[in-house]
């Protein structure tokens, strides 16, 4: 066999990949795309890769806690502004929904989506084909709303704490937008340089913040105990305003959707699961992983459940106590826009009862954790978006790199801050909408999962929770439609980008890997070694009869001029889910009626054929040729058929995919059409 040469006569041996032409890249582009390969492949994001070091569940709880617990910086004030004097009762309803609804739902999500993919991945598996992809795109829009508003709202509230501090410079007043933008820019710089040791920082911030909040709450409760008249005044005002206590309870049930910010953090809690170390006393095949017989990391799941439960209990205790003391001790007018307690109720009490020195320490801790909550949200975005969109072919290739995404998300955060003028109250509706939609989708996912597994009791229970969350979401949207408007903009943007990217990337190689089994490998190596050629006939299997294969060979030899003594191999692609963009291809070699056939299952036919041809070239050192017949039908209809179903005009598309994948004509597999 004559071995093909590359460049100046250097031999290419079978199994050696064909070299790509060297490309000059600017230093800026190299820096931006650091960590991104030029090969088609999965881009799961920085949070999806197996971490080099895992941590105890309580330490990981602090990582998600900078998002969850930091809401104490503004939640009591927003609750008081939204629900007024009935805020404590509405908060109790919220806590019951947290412990009896969201917590069981996400404990189930942790068990079934233990790779950190969350409830969106569960729905993706339960809803196949394009319908499932569309659901994922919509949920990504709401997730983007949740995380982006977390960044901007947290930065805005951190700014509010800084401005209201008595030691703050006078020029802070009136410059909340500029200060908020500076905080967002600082967050961007951290991620552009590299986000390391996040958990260590989170542990310190969460521990200090919770201790300071506990001190403020305990001192406030002691003040209430010494001045019980505030309870009488509150109850008298509540009775005068609402009258019947049963009416108060009813209004609390109606008002609690406005407090939905207190439910944030659950989706982040399951997203960080891969960071959890399993019980070291029971290690399985992977270091630090307790696994059962099926390879499920039960230790990680157990740790995630502890994380979720502990965080929910801690947050529930703070929600009830903080809502009670802020409602009793702070005049309602101070919660309104421009008031000293607006967006910072517990900080108001810290300064009032513990002095400006302690209050300043509290403000610094609050500003730090709110700023780091934005870091947690940005990490969530960088983990979520690359998991799905590049894999669907619905994002540019560079979306698998961290730094370009950081710049994109920072630009969006700047726009949101400018639109809302760094107003905490104005962004609360959008934030609550994103949180509630994600929790509702998780409730639906676990309900469908339980129903599919014929778990009647669990199905009924989760269905009830899903209905409650659906009501909460609808009520919140009706009350504050701005949230769904913002989410709609994100969804529209994601869908538009997805369609454009899918079309633009339609001629890319999509295989993340190509594997030929022993029989298939024997077929191609035999022809390459004995005949110095590999001739492939593309065949769309019909009835699978011997006559079908005999007639196909005869037609191709006649129309394409294949010599009679030259052996041929059939290649058959069996269609699967065409909505998938990237796939791991497994090529099976079989003998059918005395003919050699390569069979592979894929959602896209021409791109798969091109990938298989290039793999054969690399394995054998021989450039193969493939033979097609023209497809019947209109070229326009075939084009849309290719984009939607992955079939259509196979021959010219295969040739175009090969042309883009291999620039050197000498090394490109030949495409013959008759």
N, C-alpha and C positions, 0 to 999 in steps of 0.2 A: 504494500500500500504506500502510495506517495503521500508524505506528510506535508500538509499545507504550511506555508511560512507566513510570518507576520513581520512587517517592517523590513529590515535589512537582512533577511534570510534566517532569522532566529526560528528554530522549529517549534511548532505547537504540538505537544503530545496529547493523546486522549486524556480527558479529565482535567486538562488545564484550561481555565477560563480565558476567553478571548479578551485581550486587553482593550481598555477604552483609551481613546485619544486624550492626551493630557489637556486640561483646561486651565486657563489662567483665571484666577478669582481675586477680586479686590480684597483688601484687608477688612473692609467694612462688611462685605458679604460673608467672608469667612467667619468673622466674629458673630454676626447675626445668626448664621446657620450652624453654629457649633453644636455638634451632637446629632446633626441630621445627615443621614447618608443619601446618596443619589439613587440608590436602588429602591425599587418599589417594595414596600413592606409595611408592617403594622407600626403605627405611631401611637403608643398607648399613653404618652405623656409622662412627665417626670414623677407623678405619683403612682403610676401603674406598674412601673418596674419593681422588681423585688428589691426592697431596701437592703443596703449593706448591713445595717444594724437595726434590730428591732428593739422594742421597749416594753416595759410593763404596762398593763392596761391603764393604770391610773395616770401614768405619765402621758400616754396617748390621749387620755381624756382631757388633759390640759390643752393639748393641741387643738382639739375641737372645741374646748371650753373657752378659748379666747374669742370665739364667735358666739357661743351659746351664753356664757356667763357675762360677757361684756354688755349684753342688752340691759343688764341692771343699771347701766349708766344712764339710760333714757326710758326704759320700759315703764317704771312707775309714773313718771311724768306724763308720758303719752297715754297711759291707762286712765289717769286722773282727768286728763283733758278730754278723752273720748267718752268715758263712762260717768264722769262727775262723782257725786257722792256715793253712787252704787259701785264704784270701782272695786272695793274688797269682795263684794258678792260675785261680780263678773270674773274676778281673778280666781275665786274658788272654783267656778265652773271651768275656767281655763285649766286649772291644775288637775281637776278630775278628768278632763279630756286628755291631758298630758299623760297621766298615770294609767288610765284605763283604755285609752285609745292609741295615741301616738307611740307610746312605749311598747305595747304588745306587737303593734304593726312592725316596728323597726327591729325588734328582737327576731321576728320572723324573717325580715329582709336580711339581717345579719347571718342567719342560718342558711339562706338560699342564695345569697349573692356575696359570698365570703371573699371574693377577690377585690373588693373595694369598688365594684361597679354600681352598687346601689340599686334602687327600685327601677330606674330607667332600663337597666339591663334585663331585669325580670320581665318587664313589659315587652322588650324587644324579642325575647325568646317566646313569649306567649302569643305575640301577634306577628306572624311571619310576613314575608314579601314586602311590597311597597307600603302597605297599610301600617306595618310595624315601624318602617323607617319614618313615615310621616308623623306617627305618634312620637317617636323619639325626637324629631326635629322640633315639634311643638313644645315638648317638655324641656328640651334644651333651651328654647326661648324663655320659658319661665325660670329655669335654673339660672340662666344668664341674668335675668331680671333680679332674682334673689341675690346672687353673688355680687353683681355690679352695684346694686343699691346698698348692699352691706358695706362695700368699700366707700361709697360716697356718703352714706348716712353716718357711718361710724366716724369718718374723718370730719364731717360737719359737726357731730356732737362733741368730738374731741376739741374742736375749735371753740364751741360754745362754753365748754368747761374752762378753757384757757382764758377766754374773754371775760367771763364772770369772776375769775379769781381776783381778789382785792389787790394782789401784788402784780397783776399783769400790767404791762406798759399801756399807756393811754392810747397809743396809736393802734392797739388791737381793735378797739371799738370801731365798728363800721367797716372793718377789713376782713370779715369772716370768710368771704369768698376767696380772697388771696391766700389767707392762712390755710384754708382747706385744700386749695390747689397745691400749696407747698408740701402739705402732708402726703397728698397723693403722689406727687413727684418723688418725694423721699421713698415712698413705698416702691415705686417703679425702679429707682436706683438700686434698692436692696435686691430685687429680683434679677436685674440686669447683671449685677455683680456675682450673684449666686446665693441662693437661699439655703444656708446651712445652719445646723444646730438650732433648728426651729423649735424642737421639742424642749430643749433645755431652757430656752428663753420663755417658752409658753408656761412651763412649770413654775418658774419664778413669778411671772406676771399674774397667773391665776391664783397662786397661793397668797401673794400679797393682796391682790384685789379682793378675794373672798374674806380674808381676815379683816381688812379695813371695813368692808361692808357689814360683816358680822358685828364689829364694834359699833358702827353707826346704828344698826338696827337695835342692838341690845340697849344702848344708851337711850334711843328714842322710845323703846318700850318702857324703860324705867321712868322716863319723863312722863309718859302717858299714865303709868301707875301712880305717880305722884300728883298728877293733875287729871283725875278721872272726869273732871267737868268737861274735858274735850270730847269724851265719849258721849255724854249727855247732849252736848251742843250738836254733835254730828247727827245723832239719832233724831233729835228734835227737828233739825233742818231736813233730814231725809224724810221724816214723817210728814212734815209740812209740805214738802215738795211732791211726794208720791202717795202719802196717805196709808193705804193698806199694805202691811208687810208682804202679803202674797203678791201684790202688784210689784213690789221691789224685786222679789225673786224672779217674777216673769220678765221684768225689764232687764235684769241681770243676764238671763238666758238669751235675750235678744241682743244685748250689748256686748257679750263676750267676744264675738268675732272681731271687734275693733282692737282686741288685745292680743291678736294672733302673733305679734312679734315674739311673745314669750315661748312660742313653739319652735323657734329657729334652732338649728344645730343638729337635728336628728339626721338629716341627709349627710351632713359633714361627718357625723359620728360613724356611719357605715363606710364612708369613702376612705377613712384612714385605717380601716381594718388591717391592711397588709403591714402596718407598722407595729402590730401587737405581737409580742413574744408569747408563745405557748408555755404551758406549765413545764419548767425545766426538769421536773421529776419524771415526766413521761414523754420522752423525745421519740419522734418517729423517723421516717426516712430522711426528711429534710431537717437540718440542724435547727433546733429550737421550735420544731413543729410537732404538735401532738396530732396524729392522724388516725382515722379508723381504717378498716379494711379496704374501703373504697378510695382512700386518699384524701378524704375531706378533713381539713384542719380543724378538728373539734376543739382543740385548745385555743386557737385563735377565735373561734366562734364564741366559746365560753367567755373569753376575755372581753370580746365586744359587747356581749350581753351585760357583763358587769359594768362596763364603761357606760352604756346607755342607761342602765338602771340607776347607777350612782349619780350620774349627771342630772337625770330627771328628778330624783329625790332632792338633791341639793338645790336645784333651781326652783322646784316647787315650794320648798320652805322659804327661800328668799322672796319669791313672787308674792306669797301670801303676807308675810310679815312686812315687806317693804310697802306693799300696796296699802296695808292697814295704817302704818305709822305716817306715811306721807299724806294720806287722806285726812287723818285726824289732826295732824300738826301743821299742815300747810294750808293757808287760805286758798280757796279755789281760784281767785283772781290771779294769784301768783303763778299758776300753771299756764296761763294764756300766753299767746305770742308776745314776746318782749318782757314777760314777767321773769323775776329772778329764779323761779323754779322750773321754768320751761325747758324741758329736755335734760334737767339735772336735779331731780327731786332729792335724791339721797345726798348729793353734794351740798345742796341747800341746807339739809339737816346737819351735815357734818360741820359746816361752818358755824351754824347757829348754836349747836350744843357743845361742840368740842373745840371751838376757836379757829381762827384763821390759819394757825400753824398746822394743826391736824388737817384742816380742810384743804390746805394747799398740798399736803402729802396725798390726801385722797384724790385731789384733782390730777396730780401728776400720775398716780397709778391708773386713774380712769382714762386719762389721755393716752397713756402707753398701751393699755389693753385694747382700747377702741382702735387705735392705729394698727395694732397687731391683728385685730379682728379683720381688718382689711387685708392684711397679709394672708390670713387663713382663707379668706374668700378668694383672693387672687390665686392662691395655690389650688383651691378647688376648681376654679375655671381652667387653669393650666392642666389639671388632671382630667377634667371632664371633656372638654372640646376635642383634644387630640385622640381620645378614646374612640370617638364615633365618626366625626366628619371626614377625616382623611381615609378612614377605613371604608366609608361609604363612597369615596370618590367625590365627596361634596365639600371639599375645602382644598385650597391650593396646597401643593406639596410642602411648602415652608410652614404650614400650620402644625407640622410635627416638631418644630423647633420652639424653644421656650422664648427666646428674646424677641422675635417678631410679634409673637402673641402678646407679650408684656406691653410692647409699644401700642398695639391695637387696643388692648383693654384700657390702657392708661388714657389714650385719646378719647375713648368712649366715656370714661369716668370724668374727664375734664368737661366734656359736653354736658353730661348729666348735672354736674355741679353748677355750671353756668346757667342751665335752664332753670334749676330749682333754687338758685341763689344760695346754696349751702343751707337750706332750710330743713331742719330735722322733721318737723311735723308734715311738711309737704311731701316728703319721700316715704313716710310711714305706710301709706296705702299701697304703694308699689311694692315695698318690701314684704308686707303682709300677704299680698297677692301671690308673689313668687313662692313664699314659704308654704302657704296653704295649698296651692296647686300641686307642689311636689309631695306633700303629705297625703293629699287626696289620691294622687296617682299611685303612691306606695300602698295605700289602703286597698285600692282596686286591684293592684298586682297581687297582694297576698290573698285577697278574696278569690281571684281567679285560680291562683296556685292551689289553694285549699280545695276548691271545687273540683279541679282536675284530678286531685289525689283522693277525691271522694271522702273528705273529712267534713262531715255534715255540721258538727258543732262549731268547728273553726270557721267554716264558710259563713254560717249565720252570724257569728260574732263579728267577724271582720266586715261582713256586709253592712251590719248596723253602724260600725265605726265609719265605714266609707260614706254612708248616707249622712251621718252627722258632719263629717268633714266637707262633704259636698255642699250641705246647707251653709256651713261656715264660710266656704269659699264664695258661694253665690251671694250671701249676705254682705260679705266684705266688698265684692265687686260692685254691688248695687250702691252701697254706701260710699265707696271710694273708687269710682270707675277709672281714675287716672292710672291705677296700678295695672289694669288689664290693657289700657292703651299703650303704656310703656312696653309691657310684655308683647303686645301685638307688633310693635315696631321691631323688637328683637326677633320675633318669630318671622316676620316678613323679611328682615335682613338676612336671617339664617337661610330661609328657603330660597331667596334670590341668589345668594352666594352659592348655595348648594347646587342649584340648577346650572348656573354658569360654570361652576367648577366641574360638575359631572360631565357636561358637554365638552369642556376644554380638556379634560383628562380622559376622554373616551378612547383615545388612541394610544394610551399608555399600556405598558405591560402591567398586568394586575396580579400576577401570581407572586405570592410571598415566598413560595418554594415549589419546586417541581421534583417529584420522586418517581423514578421508574422502578417497578418491581423486577424481580430476577428474570422473569420471562420476557418482559418488554426490553430490558437491557440486553438480553441475549439476541433478540431480533435485530436491533440496530447495530450492535457491535459486529455481528456476523456479516451483515451486508457491507459495513464499512471496511472490514478487514479483507473480505474475499472479493468484493467487486469495486471497492474504492468509491462507493456511492450509496446514498440512502434515499430511496424514492418512496414518497408517502402519497397515498390517495385519500383525499378527504371524502368520507362517506357518511351520509345521513341514513342511519339504519331504518329500514322499512319493516319487512316481514322476517328478516334474518335468514332467508332461505339460501341454499347453495346457488340457485339461479340468480338471485340478486347480486351476489358477489361476483359470479362468473360474468354476468352482463356488464357490471361496472368496470371490471378489469379490461374486458374487450373494448368497451367504448373509449376508455382512457388511452389504451395502447394505439387505437386507431386515430383518435382525434389529436392526441398530444405527441404521438410519435415515440412512445416508450418502446424500446427494443423488446422483442419477444423473450429473449433469454435473460433479461434483467429482472431480478426479483422486485416485488413491490410489497409494501406494508400498508394496511388500511389504518386510518385514524378516525375514530368515532367519538364525538363529544356529546354526552347526554345532558340535556338542560336541567338546571336546578334553579335555585332562587336567584333571579336576575337582578334583584335589588342589591345583592352583595357585590362589592367592588373588588376587594382583595381576598384571595383564597389560597389555601395550601392545596396544590394539585397532586394527586396520586394517579399515575398512569399504570394501568394493568395490561399485561400482555396475555392474549388468549388465542387459541387456535379454533377457527370456526369453519367447518366444512373443508378443512385443509388449507385455509387461508390464514395468514398472520394478521392479527388485529390488535391495535392499541386502543384501549378504552379509557376515557376519563370523564368525570362528572364535573360540570361547572355551570355557573350562571351566565357565562358569556363565552360564545363560541369562537369568534375570530381572535380575540386577545389570548384565549387559552391555546389555540392552535399555534399562534406565534411563539408563545412561551415554551411550548413543548418542542417546537423546531429548534429554538435557540439552545435548549437543554440538550437535545440530541447532538447538535453541533459541538457543544462543549465537551460532551462525554466521548464522542468518537473522533474528534479532530477533522471531521468531514462535513462540509456544508451541504445539508440535505436540500431536496427539492420537493415541493408539494403540488398536487394536481387537483384542480377544482373543475366543476361545471358551473356555468352562469346560473344565477338565481332568477326565477321568474318573478314578474311583478314590477310595479313602478319604483324607480330609484328613490323617489321622495318617501313613499310609504315604507320602503325597506329601511330608509335612514331612521325614521321614527321607530320602526320595529326594533332596530338595533339598539337604540337608546333606551327603550323600555323593556324589551324582552331578551336582549343580548343575542339575537339571531340576525335576520335581515340579509343584506348583501355581504356574504361572508368573504368571498375571494378578495375584492379590492380593499376591504377593511383590514384583512389579515396582512396584505401587502403594505398598507400604510403604517400599521403597528410595527411591522418589521423595519420599515424605512426609518421610523423615528427612533427605534431602539438600537439599531445598528447603522451607524453613519457610513461605514466603509462598505462599499458595494461588493467587494471581493469576499467579505465575510458574512454577507446577508443571505439567508436561505432564499432559494428561487421559488417564485410563485407562478404556476402555469394555469391558464384558464382556457377551457375549450367549450 
